[in-house]
Amino acid sequence: MIGIVVSRADEASTHLGQQLRAVGEWTAHEDDRRADGDGGGTYYTTDGFELREFDTIHIELNDPTPAFSAPDDLDYLVFVSRHAGDTGRLLTAHVTGNFGPAEYGGAAGSFARAAPGAHKAVVDALGKHAPDDYEVGIECTHHGPTACSTPSMFVELGSGETQWRDAEAARAIAEAVLDLGGVTADHRPDGVADPRHVVGFGGGHYTPRCERIVTDTDWAVGHIGSDWQLDAMGDPAANRDVIDAAFEASAAELAVIDGEKPDLERVVDDLGYRVVSETWLRTVGTRPLAVVDAAEATLSTITEGLRFGEVAVGGDADRVGDTDPTESWTVVKLPDDLIGAANGIDADATLAAVVETTVAYETTEGATLPAGRALVAEADAFDQLIDRLAELLATEYESVEQTAEGVVCRDTGFDPGKAETLGVPEGPKFGRLAAGETVTVNGREITPESVESDRVERFSVAWPEPETADAAAETVSDGRLTNGER
């Protein structure tokens, strides 16, 4: 059950409540246990939702949870509210708490339990339903309430009286909130055991980095301490308990920090949490964190260019259990020169060959080119990689052969040195000869065949050590040709 909190002290909230009741089929009930202004009196239910109205402004409500008919069944609360500011037409969502003093409700240095999964889902839904002239964004943690016994979030209509009365925008929020049916408070992508949440630090009140994480990655964001909230909090070392509380209220063990904040980073690390980058989150996605940790320890870090292939090990659960991921893979040396040559022919196909045969791989050139070492899960995966790279080279060479030492490519082609020896001047005639045309130089015909040479390119391959003698016979090629004559 999702509880919806409407405040009669908020014009926009009352309007949002009306629009919510106009969408779908609601049943009115009477609650004589509580005063009408305290969530009692007439309340409304529809499948998966219960809507209660209060006289008190949202930020001063202590904990609305007990007002609902079955508090223990509530997954989270949605406070529908106005947003005020010089931000124009805006639909926004955020969770509540205070890193510093409680200037706008709640308690200082305290946080309500966030609902990152619902927050992520409602931001996505707002983007789908928002009128064309409205922006959608998220805000930092900055006001109460902080004592909710149920995870919660605010969904707001802004940013002035004209917008608070805008029926189309209010209807968009109503539809987005009702789209939350079946969405849980915590964000667990399919097959992932632990919540995929991070705490955000730094940036402005409206945080583009955290918004990208929410909208563009497989992760959700809990509490966000913007720069102004961190300034209000003060020295991180003197406010360790506040920082720790933000992680706990976010059900998170990871943080993303915008800007240089070494003092904060030290406290986060000392508390046992980890600072990661936006790139780290994008790269990891829904992969088991135990596999990610083991891959970074075995090869290199994501910051240093580690990337992941499509081969899964350790199952789909976030926790791999008693299985050691390192027992599921073999470390191999990527054939850098061979990959470079194949990349020059077809960069997309080269990357696909690596991605589709490895668990993880190192890169260079800004993480765009596989190079270094890789992890493979199956005994023949490395052979498959070499076969696919060789097939790419076969489109440019007359023959490609795999040997115990690697890959040998042979071709016959234009030799500029021979052309120069025969007196062909550099320029158009060079090009015509290279294209297979006969040219005349000083009254002498020079054919393409007369300026051709055999070209041999050798690419070494560090074949993995075979597990058995039989495997060795299969691993070392018998000199087969990847292709014959073109």
SVG drawing of the C-alpha trace seen along z (x, -y; Angstrom):
<svg xmlns="http://www.w3.org/2000/svg" viewBox="-18 -34 83 69">
<polyline fill="none" stroke="black" stroke-width="0.4" points="0.0,0.0 1.2,-3.5 0.0,-6.3 -0.7,-9.8 -0.5,-12.8 -2.5,-15.9 -2.1,-19.2 -5.1,-21.6 -2.7,-24.3 -1.1,-24.0 -3.1,-25.2 -1.2,-23.1 -1.5,-20.0 -5.3,-20.4 -5.4,-20.8 -3.2,-17.7 -5.5,-15.7 -8.5,-16.7 -6.7,-15.6 -5.7,-12.3 -9.3,-11.6 -10.3,-12.5 -8.0,-9.8 -9.1,-6.2 -11.8,-4.8 -11.7,-5.8 -13.9,-4.7 -14.7,-7.2 -14.5,-6.0 -15.1,-7.5 -12.6,-7.3 -14.1,-8.4 -10.9,-7.5 -9.1,-10.7 -9.9,-14.3 -10.7,-15.4 -7.7,-17.8 -5.4,-15.0 -6.0,-12.6 -9.3,-11.3 -12.8,-11.9 -13.2,-11.2 -10.4,-9.4 -10.1,-7.6 -8.8,-4.3 -8.1,-2.8 -6.2,0.3 -2.8,0.0 -3.3,-3.5 -4.8,-5.3 -5.2,-9.1 -5.5,-11.1 -5.9,-14.9 -4.3,-16.9 -4.7,-20.5 -1.0,-20.9 1.5,-22.0 3.6,-19.0 6.9,-20.0 5.6,-20.4 3.8,-17.0 5.7,-14.7 4.7,-11.3 1.5,-10.8 1.9,-7.0 -0.4,-6.2 -3.3,-8.0 -3.6,-5.4 -5.9,-2.4 -3.1,0.2 0.2,-1.5 2.1,1.7 1.1,2.3 2.4,-1.0 5.4,-0.6 6.0,-4.4 4.3,-7.8 4.0,-10.3 3.6,-13.9 2.0,-15.8 3.0,-19.4 3.7,-22.8 7.2,-23.8 8.1,-27.5 11.0,-29.3 12.2,-31.2 12.3,-28.1 9.4,-28.5 7.2,-25.5 8.7,-22.6 7.7,-19.1 10.1,-17.8 10.6,-15.1 12.9,-14.7 13.3,-13.0 13.4,-14.9 15.8,-15.7 18.4,-18.2 22.1,-18.0 22.3,-21.2 19.8,-23.2 16.1,-22.5 15.0,-25.8 12.0,-24.2 10.7,-21.5 12.0,-18.3 15.0,-17.9 18.6,-19.2 21.0,-16.6 18.2,-14.1 16.7,-12.3 13.5,-10.6 13.9,-7.1 14.2,-7.7 12.3,-5.8 14.9,-5.8 13.1,-3.2 9.8,-5.1 11.7,-8.4 13.4,-6.9 10.1,-5.6 8.2,-8.8 10.8,-11.0 10.6,-8.7 6.8,-8.9 6.9,-12.7 9.0,-12.8 6.3,-10.8 3.3,-12.8 4.7,-16.4 3.2,-19.0 5.6,-20.1 6.3,-23.5 7.3,-21.9 10.7,-20.8 11.2,-17.7 14.0,-17.7 15.0,-16.5 16.1,-18.5 18.5,-18.0 17.5,-17.0 16.4,-20.2 13.4,-20.2 11.2,-18.1 9.5,-16.0 12.3,-13.8 10.4,-11.5 8.4,-9.4 8.3,-5.7 7.6,-4.8 9.9,-5.6 8.7,-8.7 9.2,-11.4 7.8,-14.6 6.4,-15.1 5.9,-18.8 4.2,-21.2 6.0,-24.4 6.9,-27.1 4.2,-29.7 0.5,-30.3 -0.2,-30.0 1.4,-26.6 -0.2,-25.4 -3.6,-26.0 -2.6,-24.5 -5.0,-21.5 -2.9,-19.9 0.3,-20.0 -1.5,-18.7 -3.1,-15.9 0.4,-15.0 1.6,-14.6 -1.5,-12.7 -0.9,-10.2 2.7,-9.9 2.0,-9.1 -0.6,-6.5 1.9,-4.9 3.7,-3.9 1.4,-1.0 3.6,2.0 6.8,0.0 8.7,0.6 10.4,-1.9 13.9,-0.5 15.4,0.0 16.2,3.6 16.6,4.3 15.6,7.8 17.9,10.4 19.7,8.0 19.5,8.8 20.6,5.6 19.3,2.1 21.1,0.2 21.3,-3.2 23.8,-5.9 24.1,-9.0 24.8,-12.2 27.1,-15.0 27.8,-18.4 26.4,-20.5 23.5,-22.9 20.0,-22.7 19.0,-21.0 21.6,-18.4 22.3,-17.5 24.7,-14.7 22.3,-12.9 19.5,-13.5 21.6,-11.7 22.1,-8.8 18.4,-8.6 17.3,-8.9 20.2,-7.3 21.6,-4.5 20.5,-1.3 21.0,-3.1 18.8,-5.2 19.7,-8.1 18.7,-8.5 19.6,-11.6 21.5,-14.5 23.7,-16.9 24.0,-19.9 26.9,-22.4 24.6,-24.7 23.4,-21.9 27.0,-20.8 27.9,-24.3 25.1,-24.4 26.2,-21.1 29.8,-22.3 33.0,-20.3 32.5,-16.7 34.8,-15.3 32.7,-17.0 29.5,-15.7 30.3,-12.1 27.0,-11.0 25.0,-13.2 26.9,-11.7 26.4,-8.2 22.7,-8.9 22.3,-10.0 23.7,-6.6 21.5,-4.7 18.4,-6.6 19.2,-6.0 19.9,-2.2 23.2,-2.9 26.8,-2.0 28.1,-4.1 28.5,-7.8 28.9,-10.1 30.7,-13.4 30.5,-16.3 33.6,-18.6 36.7,-18.3 35.8,-17.5 38.8,-15.6 37.6,-16.1 34.2,-14.6 35.8,-11.8 38.0,-10.8 35.0,-10.7 32.9,-8.6 35.8,-6.2 36.4,-6.1 32.8,-5.3 33.2,-2.2 31.4,-3.5 32.9,-4.0 33.1,-7.0 32.5,-6.0 32.1,-8.0 29.2,-8.3 31.2,-6.3 31.6,-3.6 27.8,-3.4 27.2,-3.3 29.9,-0.7 28.7,1.6 25.0,1.4 23.2,4.4 26.3,6.7 26.9,8.5 29.0,6.3 31.1,9.3 32.0,9.9 32.8,6.2 35.0,6.1 36.9,9.3 37.4,8.1 38.8,4.8 41.1,6.6 42.3,9.1 42.8,6.7 42.5,2.9 39.9,0.5 37.0,-1.0 38.7,-4.4 41.8,-3.0 39.7,-1.8 38.3,1.6 35.1,2.5 32.8,5.4 31.8,7.9 28.5,9.7 29.6,13.0 28.1,13.5 29.7,15.5 28.5,16.2 24.7,16.1 22.4,13.2 22.2,12.4 24.0,9.4 25.6,11.6 27.4,14.5 27.1,16.5 29.9,18.8 31.2,18.9 34.5,17.1 34.1,15.2 37.8,15.7 37.3,19.4 34.9,18.8 37.3,17.1 40.8,17.2 43.1,14.2 44.2,13.8 46.5,11.4 44.6,9.6 46.4,9.5 46.8,5.7 48.3,5.5 45.7,7.9 42.9,5.9 44.4,2.7 44.6,4.0 41.0,5.4 39.9,2.1 41.2,0.2 39.0,2.4 35.8,2.3 35.9,0.7 32.3,1.8 32.8,5.4 36.1,5.5 34.6,4.2 31.7,6.6 34.1,9.5 35.7,8.6 32.5,7.7 30.7,10.9 33.5,13.3 34.8,11.8 33.7,11.2 35.8,8.0 38.6,6.4 41.1,3.6 41.1,0.7 43.2,-2.2 42.5,-5.4 39.9,-6.7 38.3,-3.3 37.5,-3.1 40.0,-0.4 40.4,3.0 44.0,3.6 45.9,5.3 44.3,8.2 40.8,9.8 38.8,12.4 37.2,15.3 34.8,17.8 34.9,20.6 37.9,22.6 37.2,21.8 36.2,18.2 39.7,16.9 39.8,19.0 36.4,17.6 37.8,14.1 40.9,14.8 38.7,16.4 36.5,13.4 39.4,11.0 41.0,13.2 37.7,13.2 37.8,9.4 41.4,9.3 40.4,11.9 38.3,9.1 41.5,7.2 44.1,9.9 44.3,12.7 44.9,15.3 44.9,15.4 46.5,18.3 46.4,19.1 49.6,20.7 51.0,21.6 52.6,18.1 49.6,16.1 48.0,14.9 49.8,14.5 48.2,12.4 49.4,12.5 48.6,10.3 50.0,9.0 49.7,5.3 51.1,2.1 54.7,1.5 55.6,-2.2 59.3,-1.3 59.2,0.7 57.2,-2.0 59.8,-4.6 62.6,-2.3 60.9,-2.1 60.7,-5.9 57.1,-6.4 56.7,-9.9 54.6,-10.3 51.2,-11.6 48.3,-10.6 50.2,-7.7 51.0,-6.2 47.3,-6.2 46.4,-4.7 48.9,-1.9 47.7,-1.2 44.2,-1.0 45.3,1.6 45.7,-0.5 48.7,-0.4 50.5,-3.8 53.1,-5.1 56.3,-6.7 58.7,-8.2 57.1,-6.1 57.3,-2.9 54.3,-1.0 54.3,0.0 51.8,2.6 50.3,3.0 51.9,6.5 55.4,5.1 55.1,2.9 53.5,5.5 55.1,7.3 54.0,10.0 53.0,8.5 53.2,10.5 51.8,9.3 52.4,11.3 50.4,10.7 51.5,12.6 48.9,14.3 49.6,15.4 47.4,18.5 46.2,19.5 47.9,22.5 45.9,25.6 44.5,27.6 45.3,31.0 47.4,32.4 44.3,33.0 43.4,29.3 46.9,28.3 46.4,30.2 43.2,28.2 44.5,24.8 47.6,24.7 46.5,24.3 47.7,26.7 48.1,23.8 44.6,23.7 43.6,20.8 40.8,18.6 40.1,18.0 41.6,19.1 41.9,17.1 39.7,14.0"/>
</svg>
